[in-house]
Amino acid sequence: MWTAYVLWSARRFDSPAASVAPYLYVPLLLLLGVWVGGLLSRSVTPKLLGLCLAIVGVWMILGVALTPLPGKAPIGYTNANAALGIQLLALSTLNLLRDRRQWWSWMAVGASLVAVLANASRAGTALAVALAFVGGLALLLPRARRRWPAALTALLMIAAMAVGVSVIARRVHWADAIDEAVNPVRRALWNTAWEAFRGAEAIGSGPGSFAAVNPRAGDPDTMSAHSALLQTAAELGLTGLCLLAVATLLALVAAGRIRPANASWIVATAITLLVVHAGIDHILEWWPVSLVCGLVLGHGLAAEAHTEAENETV
């Protein structure tokens, strides 16, 4: 339904292909990641996967350390680097749950966390700490059964992000505390996106239409709304937002079905943190982030078979 609606909107408003592409390739990358993540879980040993993830983590650390600002490697945007590191941290922790004896897996967890911290992203650091806390609980409580705390926390975090972003976007002037917490350029982009949304609330103005009303569109760094929530609202309207909400809920439901429960916590948290981060920055435009999030979900879904086999009584 998402793809059909995006294509319909693009045709109705004669949107350029370059503006339509992100709306199409992000879900495809997520689905591809789910498939590849399942293959990795079924075909690659925890030791080998831990080694590969550790190498990727170290590569990310070196990319940050050896590349000057503002285009920090490997992605070229520090906040997107941090978002990628968070998803790698989730994948590494899932792999660690399969076999805690492999020190490569521990190294992968540490390297992913350091990679996030090295990018000095305030939002990324806060979200990584949240994921590390959940991962620690998952390791300490291997026989946990309850899933509702993770599900409730996910819904509350996403709702809080959506409400917070929309409230900030509606007003131009705020108290000093808010002005200091949110970059003024980003806040201006949010204001512009909100105004565009209010101008065509039902179906938006079509993919790429935000650039036409954005006075900062000439700069690639400020071409988008720096919020997937507001970008979707401005270009696809309430219809697009509803479809986005349904897709998010489906992903969380899939995560909630993962067994054991502690693995479900990690996957649900990884999805939630990506949604929250994408709601306050332009994260989904960087394709590796969506792909690795799909890997996390796919690995978690496929790992259930390993858990059931290990729990069989001979």
Secondary structure, 3 states (H helix, E strand, C coil): CHHHHHHHHHHHCCCCHHHHHHHHHHHHHHHHHHHHHHHHHHHCCHHHHHHHHHHHHHHHHHHHHHCCCCCCCCCCCHHHHHHHHHHHHHHHHHHHHHCCCCHHHHHHHHHHHHHHHHCCCHHHHHHHHHHHHHHHHHHHCCCCCCCHHHHHHHHHHHHHHHHHHHHHHHCCCCCHHHHHHCCHHHHHHHHHHHHHHHHCCCCCCCCCHHHHHCCCCCCHHHCCCCCHHHHHHHHHHHHHHHHHHHHHHHHHHHHHCCCCHHHHHHHHHHHHHHHHHHHHCCCCCCHHHHHHHHHHHHHHHHHHHHHHHHCCCC
